[in-house]
Amino acid sequence: MAKKLVQYYVVDAFTDSAFKGNPAAVCLLEEDRDEEWLQAVASEFNISETCYLTRLTDAESPNPRFRLRWFTPVAEMELCGHATLAAAHTLFSTDLNGEAQDCYFIELDFPAAPTADFNFSEVSLILKALGVSSVVDMKITTTCEDIFVVLPSAKSVADLQPKFDEMKKCPGRRGIIVSGLAPPESGFDFYSRFFCPKFGVNEDPVCGSAHCALATYWSQKLGKCDFVAYSASPRSGILNIHLDEQNRRVQLRGKAITVMQGSLLV
């Protein structure tokens, strides 16, 4: 029997404009596929993230439930914010959740990611990879073990031209978060960018999961729990963020827009 066609959508997340924000491919699976196929499809799309939605059968739940997995072009990820937003947008806009509705802001509820001091014996490697001579602060996240670097200004974040081959030699399990305080007239609280060449994504245009650490860090520095964050990648993106300090959760709010749809034939 021939395999069923797999319907997919390409969604730009954390934006309301096409070709901005962070693109994710959302594939709707009606039958299980092996990991080799899942990874091959993600490599074929060759964008920062491809995710797979599989409907779960649960007689005890009155609402549809789905399993969600995330893949970069080279590896499966434990968590991906923008692809989760893209998946939710797809469910709402295609009526797969049983009730079609217009999508505005979608809220994701993620665990907060604390940052910790770290004795970087390889600071020179990090500075070389970023192409900077000094930084304001440097931490490590306790969840994904991302290197967390604060630069003197938002402009220095936006103007950054990192060396991705050098980044692969840096410490840290996943990637490098770079951030800086936003200028008062910008309407934002902080700027950021996220680089992840170890997982096949030189720059993740708007990384949702990185903002779980960004919210924690900037809450301590600014004495507040609500933020408007700007992702200063070339594609750019905007996130509205609330840090729930008591429950150690981060609510990420963003918009999304579908730019492509089709079917996989294999």
Phi, psi and chi 1 to 4 in degrees:
 res  aa     phi    psi   chi1   chi2   chi3   chi4
   1 MET       -  134.1 -178.8 -178.3  -64.6      -
   2 ALA   -67.5  144.7      -      -      -      -
   3 LYS   -69.2  147.9  -70.3 -176.1  178.0  -66.0
   4 LYS   -70.3  144.7  -64.6 -179.9 -179.2  178.7
   5 LEU   -63.2  143.6  -62.7 -178.3      -      -
   6 VAL  -103.1  115.9  174.2      -      -      -
   7 GLN   -78.3  140.4 -168.2  172.2   11.1      -
   8 TYR  -138.0  158.5   72.9   83.8      -      -
   9 TYR  -133.1  140.5  -60.6   82.0      -      -
  10 VAL  -105.0  121.4  176.0      -      -      -
  11 VAL  -122.2  131.7  178.2      -      -      -
  12 ASP   -90.3  119.3  -69.8  -20.5      -      -
  13 ALA  -103.3  153.5      -      -      -      -
  14 PHE    61.9   40.4  -65.9  116.2      -      -
  15 THR  -162.6  161.0 -177.9      -      -      -
  16 ASP  -116.5   15.6   56.4    4.7      -      -
  17 SER  -121.8  135.1  -60.1      -      -      -
  18 ALA   -62.0  143.2      -      -      -      -
  19 PHE    69.5   18.7  -44.3  124.5      -      -
  20 LYS  -119.4 -177.6  -63.1  -70.0 -173.6 -179.8
  21 GLY    64.7 -151.3      -      -      -      -
  22 ASN  -119.1  118.4 -158.0   -9.9      -      -
  23 PRO   -77.5  143.9   28.6  -33.1      -      -
  24 ALA  -141.6  140.7      -      -      -      -
  25 ALA   -91.5  129.4      -      -      -      -
  26 VAL  -113.2  113.5 -177.9      -      -      -
  27 CYS  -105.5  133.1  -60.3      -      -      -
  28 LEU  -102.2  109.8  -49.3  177.3      -      -
  29 LEU   -96.7  131.0  -60.5 -177.1      -      -
  30 GLU  -102.2   -8.3  -64.6 -174.3   19.5      -
  31 GLU  -147.9  155.8   57.1 -172.8   13.2      -
  32 ASP   -67.0  143.2  -70.2  -26.4      -      -
  33 ARG  -124.7  149.3  -63.5  -64.8 -174.6  101.8
  34 ASP   -75.5  164.2   60.4   47.9      -      -
  35 GLU   -64.6  -31.8  -70.1 -161.4   11.8      -
  36 GLU   -61.7  -42.2 -177.6  178.7   -0.3      -
  37 TRP   -67.3  -44.3 -175.7   90.3      -      -
  38 LEU   -59.0  -43.9  -61.1  175.6      -      -
  39 GLN   -69.7  -37.1 -172.7   61.8   70.3      -
  40 ALA   -64.6  -39.9      -      -      -      -
  41 VAL   -66.0  -42.4  169.6      -      -      -
  42 ALA   -61.2  -39.0      -      -      -      -
  43 SER   -67.0  -35.6  -61.5      -      -      -
  44 GLU   -66.6  -43.4 -175.9   77.3    5.8      -
  45 PHE   -64.7  -40.0  -83.6  115.8      -      -
  46 ASN    54.9   41.9 -163.3   32.7      -      -
  47 ILE  -118.5  176.4   54.3  179.7      -      -
  48 SER   -57.1  -33.8   56.3      -      -      -
  49 GLU  -153.1  139.7 -148.8   80.6   30.2      -
  50 THR  -121.3  131.0  -63.2      -      -      -
  51 CYS  -122.0  158.6   66.2      -      -      -
  52 TYR  -126.9  123.6  -59.7   93.6      -      -
  53 LEU  -103.6  127.1  -82.7  167.3      -      -
  54 THR  -127.1  122.9  -53.0      -      -      -
  55 ARG   -67.6  135.2 -172.1 -174.5  -71.3  -92.2
  56 LEU  -100.0  144.1  -60.8  175.0      -      -
  57 THR   -93.2  116.8  -58.3      -      -      -
  58 ASP  -143.7  100.0 -173.9   -8.9      -      -
  59 ALA   -66.3  -20.6      -      -      -      -
  60 GLU   -83.9  -15.1  -63.2 -178.7   -0.1      -
  61 SER  -103.0  128.3  174.7      -      -      -
  62 PRO   -75.6  -13.5   29.2  -34.9      -      -
  63 ASN  -108.1  147.2  -59.7  -47.1      -      -
  64 PRO   -60.7  141.5  -19.7   30.8      -      -
  65 ARG  -127.9  148.3  -61.2  175.9   66.3 -114.7
  66 PHE  -136.1  145.0  -62.8   83.7      -      -
  67 ARG   -88.7  143.1 -178.9  171.4   64.3 -114.9
  68 LEU  -132.1  128.7 -179.1   59.5      -      -
  69 ARG  -127.5  150.6  -63.5  175.8   70.1  177.8
  70 TRP  -126.1  135.3  -49.7  -88.9      -      -
  71 PHE  -134.3  133.3  -73.2   76.5      -      -
  72 THR   -83.2  179.3   74.9      -      -      -
  73 PRO   -61.4  -14.9  -29.0   37.8      -      -
  74 VAL  -126.0  -10.7  -59.5      -      -      -
  75 ALA  -161.8  156.3      -      -      -      -
  76 GLU   -80.2  143.0 -176.1  171.4    8.2      -
  77 MET  -108.8  154.4  -57.5  -61.2  -72.2      -
  78 GLU   -76.4  -29.8  -64.5  177.1   -1.6      -
  79 LEU  -160.1  142.2  178.9   67.3      -      -
  80 CYS  -145.5  118.9  176.5      -      -      -
  81 GLY   -71.6  -49.6      -      -      -      -
  82 HIS   -69.7  -33.4   86.9  -86.1      -      -
  83 ALA   -71.6  -30.1      -      -      -      -
  84 THR   -66.3  -42.7  -57.6      -      -      -
  85 LEU   -61.3  -43.5  178.1   63.1      -      -
  86 ALA   -62.0  -40.2      -      -      -      -
  87 ALA   -65.1  -43.6      -      -      -      -
  88 ALA   -63.0  -42.8      -      -      -      -
  89 HIS   -59.4  -41.3  172.2   82.9      -      -
  90 THR   -63.8  -44.4  -61.5      -      -      -
  91 LEU   -61.8  -44.8  -69.9  174.8      -      -
  92 PHE   -67.8  -41.7  -69.4  137.8      -      -
  93 SER   -83.4  -17.0   60.9      -      -      -
  94 THR  -106.9    5.2   60.0      -      -      -
  95 ASP    69.5   17.8 -162.4   23.9      -      -
  96 LEU   -71.6  -18.0  -70.3  178.7      -      -
  97 ASN   -91.1    6.7   69.3  -30.9      -      -
  98 GLY    94.0   -8.7      -      -      -      -
  99 GLU  -151.4  106.4 -178.4 -179.7   -8.0      -
 100 ALA   -69.8  143.9      -      -      -      -
 101 GLN  -157.8  154.9   54.0 -175.8  -81.2      -
 102 ASP   -68.3  141.9  -66.8  -30.1      -      -
 103 CYS  -104.3  127.5  -78.8      -      -      -
 104 TYR  -117.3 -114.1  -61.4  100.5      -      -
 105 PHE   -79.4  136.6  -79.7  100.1      -      -
 106 ILE  -113.5  134.5  -63.7  172.7      -      -
 107 GLU  -106.3  131.2 -178.6  175.8  -76.5      -
 108 LEU  -108.7  138.4  -50.3  176.6      -      -
 109 ASP  -113.2  104.8 -174.1   -8.5      -      -
 110 PHE  -117.6  158.6  -78.6  177.2      -      -
 111 PRO   -70.1  141.5   23.4  -32.4      -      -
 112 ALA   -66.4  150.1      -      -      -      -
 113 ALA  -119.4   99.9      -      -      -      -
 114 PRO   -65.1  155.9  -16.1   29.5      -      -
 115 THR  -110.8  154.0   59.7      -      -      -
 116 ALA  -136.0  156.4      -      -      -      -
 117 ASP   -66.3  149.9  -67.0  -32.1      -      -
 118 PHE  -147.3  135.1 -170.8   77.9      -      -
 119 ASN   -87.2   90.7 -178.3   19.4      -      -
 120 PHE   -79.9  106.3  -68.7  100.5      -      -
 121 SER   -79.2  -11.4   59.7      -      -      -
 122 GLU  -116.4   38.6  -60.6  165.7  -66.6      -
 123 VAL   -58.4  -38.0  170.2      -      -      -
 124 SER   -61.4  -35.0   60.2      -      -      -
 125 LEU   -63.7  -42.2  -78.3  178.2      -      -
 126 ILE   -66.5  -44.9  -61.4  169.4      -      -
 127 LEU   -62.0  -41.5  -62.7 -179.5      -      -
 128 LYS   -64.2  -42.6 -178.7  179.6  179.4 -178.5
 129 ALA   -63.8  -36.3      -      -      -      -
 130 LEU   -83.5  -18.0  -66.5  176.0      -      -
 131 GLY    73.8   33.6      -      -      -      -
 132 VAL  -124.9  160.4  -60.7      -      -      -
 133 SER  -100.6  -20.7   57.7      -      -      -
 134 SER  -155.2  160.7   62.8      -      -      -
 135 VAL  -136.0  162.5  -60.3      -      -      -
 136 VAL   -82.2  -39.6  173.1      -      -      -
 137 ASP  -155.7  156.0 -159.6   -0.8      -      -
 138 MET  -146.9  128.4 -167.6  176.7  -67.4      -
 139 LYS  -134.2 -176.0  -57.1  -81.0 -171.2  179.7
 140 ILE  -136.7  140.0 -171.1  167.4      -      -
 141 THR   -78.9  145.1   68.3      -      -      -
 142 THR   -86.8   -5.4   59.6      -      -      -
 143 THR   -98.8  -69.0   50.0      -      -      -
 144 CYS   -89.7   -3.0  -63.6      -      -      -
 145 GLU    56.6   44.9  -63.9 -178.9   14.1      -
 146 ASP   -80.6  142.1  -68.6  -36.1      -      -
 147 ILE   -74.2  134.4  -53.8  -57.9      -      -
 148 PHE  -120.5  113.4 -171.4  109.4      -      -
 149 VAL  -119.7  130.8  178.5      -      -      -
 150 VAL  -107.7  126.8 -179.4      -      -      -
 151 LEU  -101.4  165.9  -63.7 -177.3      -      -
 152 PRO   -65.0  -24.0  -22.9   33.5      -      -
 153 SER  -154.0  163.5   68.3      -      -      -
 154 ALA   -63.1  -36.6      -      -      -      -
 155 LYS   -62.8  -39.4 -174.7  177.9 -173.6  -57.4
 156 SER   -65.9  -30.3   60.0      -      -      -
 157 VAL   -68.5  -48.3  174.0      -      -      -
 158 ALA   -65.2  -34.8      -      -      -      -
 159 ASP   -85.4   -3.9  -69.0  -14.1      -      -
 160 LEU   -59.1  136.0 -158.7   64.2      -      -
 161 GLN  -128.6   82.6  -64.5 -175.9  -12.9      -
 162 PRO   -73.1  162.5   27.1  -34.3      -      -
 163 LYS  -105.4  104.9  -58.5  174.7 -180.0   66.7
 164 PHE   -69.0  -34.1  -61.6  115.8      -      -
 165 ASP   -63.7  -37.4  -72.8  -19.7      -      -
 166 GLU   -69.7  -32.2  -63.6  -64.0  -30.5      -
 167 MET   -62.4  -33.4 -119.8  176.2 -138.7      -
 168 LYS   -64.6  -19.6  -65.9  177.1 -177.7  178.0
 169 LYS   -89.6   -7.3  -55.1  172.7 -173.1  176.5
 170 CYS   -76.3  157.0  -69.5      -      -      -
 171 PRO   -67.9  173.9   24.6  -33.8      -      -
 172 GLY    99.9  144.0      -      -      -      -
 173 ARG   -81.0  -33.2 -176.4  164.0   59.2   89.7
 174 ARG  -114.9  -77.2 -169.7  173.4   69.7  153.1
 175 GLY  -150.8 -162.7      -      -      -      -
 176 ILE  -126.2  121.0  -60.3 -180.0      -      -
 177 ILE   -93.0  130.4  -57.0  167.8      -      -
 178 VAL  -122.3  133.0 -180.0      -      -      -
 179 SER  -144.5  162.2 -170.7      -      -      -
 180 GLY  -158.7  153.2      -      -      -      -
 181 LEU   -66.0  134.4 -167.4   64.4      -      -
 182 ALA   -77.5  149.2      -      -      -      -
 183 PRO   -65.8  145.8   19.9  -29.5      -      -
 184 PRO   -56.7  -34.9  -23.2   33.0      -      -
 185 GLU   -78.9   -4.8   68.5  -82.7    6.3      -
 186 SER   -77.3  -24.4   68.2      -      -      -
 187 GLY    86.0    2.2      -      -      -      -
 188 PHE  -115.5  162.7  -59.8  105.4      -      -
 189 ASP   -93.3  -39.8  -67.7  -68.2      -      -
 190 PHE  -153.6  157.0   57.9   83.9      -      -
 191 TYR  -104.6  156.3  -77.4   27.7      -      -
 192 SER  -156.6  162.3   71.4      -      -      -
 193 ARG  -144.2  157.1  -66.2  170.8   72.2 -178.3
 194 PHE  -136.0  129.2 -179.6   64.7      -      -
 195 PHE  -118.7  132.8  -53.8  102.3      -      -
 196 CYS  -142.9   53.0 -163.3      -      -      -
 197 PRO   -65.0  -21.1   22.2  -32.8      -      -
 198 LYS   -63.7  -22.9  -68.4  179.2 -178.4  178.9
 199 PHE  -113.2   25.2  -76.8   86.1      -      -
 200 GLY    80.3   10.4      -      -      -      -
 201 VAL  -125.5   98.3 -178.6      -      -      -
 202 ASN   -55.9  -52.2  -76.8  -15.3      -      -
 203 GLU  -133.7  123.3  179.0  164.9    8.9      -
 204 ASP   -83.3  112.5 -162.3    0.6      -      -
 205 PRO   -57.0  -38.1  -27.3   36.5      -      -
 206 VAL  -146.2  103.0 -167.7      -      -      -
 207 CYS   -94.3  109.9 -177.6      -      -      -
 208 GLY   -64.6  -47.1      -      -      -      -
 209 SER   -64.3  -31.2   60.4      -      -      -
 210 ALA   -62.4  -29.2      -      -      -      -
 211 HIS   -73.4  -12.2  -76.1   79.7      -      -
 212 CYS   -68.8  -29.9  -65.0      -      -      -
 213 ALA   -86.0  -38.7      -      -      -      -
 214 LEU   -60.1  -42.0  -73.4  157.9      -      -
 215 ALA   -63.3  -42.2      -      -      -      -
 216 THR   -63.1  -46.1  -58.5      -      -      -
 217 TYR   -65.6  -51.1  178.2   86.3      -      -
 218 TRP   -72.0  -22.9  -74.4  112.0      -      -
 219 SER   -63.5  -41.2  177.4      -      -      -
 220 GLN   -67.5  -37.2  -65.2  170.4   -8.2      -
 221 LYS   -78.5  -37.0  -63.3  -61.9 -179.5 -178.3
 222 LEU  -101.9  -10.3  -59.4  178.0      -      -
 223 GLY    67.0   38.4      -      -      -      -
 224 LYS  -147.3  167.4   56.9 -168.0  -67.3 -173.3
 225 CYS  -122.1   -4.0  -67.2      -      -      -
 226 ASP  -119.5  132.9  -68.0  -76.6      -      -
 227 PHE  -138.7  152.7  -51.3   93.2      -      -
 228 VAL  -115.6  116.8 -178.2      -      -      -
 229 ALA  -110.2  144.0      -      -      -      -
 230 TYR  -116.6  125.0 -179.7   72.5      -      -
 231 SER   -88.9  118.5 -179.5      -      -      -
 232 ALA   -93.9   23.9      -      -      -      -
 233 SER   -68.7  166.3   68.8      -      -      -
 234 PRO   -56.7  -30.6  -29.2   36.6      -      -
 235 ARG   -81.9  -25.8  -71.4  179.6   62.9  102.9
 236 SER    63.7  166.4   71.0      -      -      -
 237 GLY  -178.7  160.3      -      -      -      -
 238 ILE  -130.5  136.1  -61.2  172.7      -      -
 239 LEU  -129.2  138.1  -56.7   87.8      -      -
 240 ASN  -100.8  129.7  -71.4  -96.0      -      -
 241 ILE  -130.8  138.7  -54.6  169.9      -      -
 242 HIS  -127.6  129.9  173.4   70.8      -      -
 243 LEU   -98.8  118.0  172.8   64.7      -      -
 244 ASP   -90.5   95.0 -179.8  -11.8      -      -
 245 GLU   -64.9  -37.7  -68.9 -175.2  -61.5      -
 246 GLN   -64.5  -42.8 -178.7  175.7   -3.0      -
 247 ASN   -99.1    1.1  -64.8  -54.5      -      -
 248 ARG    55.0   49.7  -54.1  -54.2  -58.7  162.8
 249 ARG  -124.5  154.6  -54.4  -69.6  -65.2 -177.0
 250 VAL  -123.6  124.4  174.9      -      -      -
 251 GLN   -98.5  118.4  -77.3   84.7   46.6      -
 252 LEU  -104.7  124.9  -55.3  174.6      -      -
 253 ARG  -117.2  133.5  -56.6 -176.4 -170.0   98.6
 254 GLY  -159.0  167.8      -      -      -      -
 255 LYS  -105.1  169.8  -62.5 -178.6  179.5 -178.7
 256 ALA  -153.8  158.6      -      -      -      -
 257 ILE  -143.1  133.7 -179.3  171.1      -      -
 258 THR   -81.4  129.2  -58.0      -      -      -
 259 VAL  -115.6  -10.6  -63.5      -      -      -
 260 MET  -159.8  149.0 -169.7 -174.9  -53.5      -
 261 GLN  -149.9  156.0   66.7 -179.4   80.8      -
 262 GLY  -178.6 -161.7      -      -      -      -
 263 SER  -135.3  141.3  -62.4      -      -      -
 264 LEU   -84.7  133.9  -66.0  168.5      -      -
 265 LEU   -96.6   -4.3  -53.6  179.2      -      -
 266 VAL  -124.5      -  -66.1      -      -      -
